Amino acid sequence: MECSKAKVQIDTSTGKLTGEDVSKSTRQLKHLQGIFEDQAAYEAMNPETIVYEVEMHDKETLGTEGGLLFGTSYIYPGKVGKEYFMTKGHFHQKRNRAEYYWGIQGHGVLLFMSETGEVTAEEVLPCSLHYIQGYTAHRLVNIGEDVLAVGACWPSDAGHDYADILERGFSKKVRERNGVPFIE
Ligand SMILES: [Fe+2]
């Protein structure tokens, strides 16, 4: 039997994707207005600072029912005031769509928030696996000194609803207090 080489490769030690249909998006501080609570600290920082990047294998067109998307997120270490660098966080546009995350490198926190605002959290470490149920917003926070790399797989018709989180935020924050992270 002939066996062709896969069109995409993943470096399982870093999460890095290379090959066909791989795209990358970058979120700098200037793209994250209103996400961090300390506005003065936010404005004092270089707006070009990269907070996180997402590599995606987007073989399916966004919105395709029945398909899957796959990606790696890299959240860089840093803080705005006392708040650690984190992703914008989102509900899925199709609220019932679930997602898997898994830890690859670094040390983080995954925040989950229900539609009624209850927040729970799981520690993200290399090899940790996280199931995000439908109707649940999710946000990654880097509480470590190194890059936090997290893999993800989600339905291609899930979509992202960032507006809800931008408006009301997460009801719990991850802040540094006396040198250690606190969820409060
Ligand atoms: Fe998601």
Residues whose N, C-alpha, C, O or C-beta is under 5 A from the ligand:
A	BS01	LIG	E99
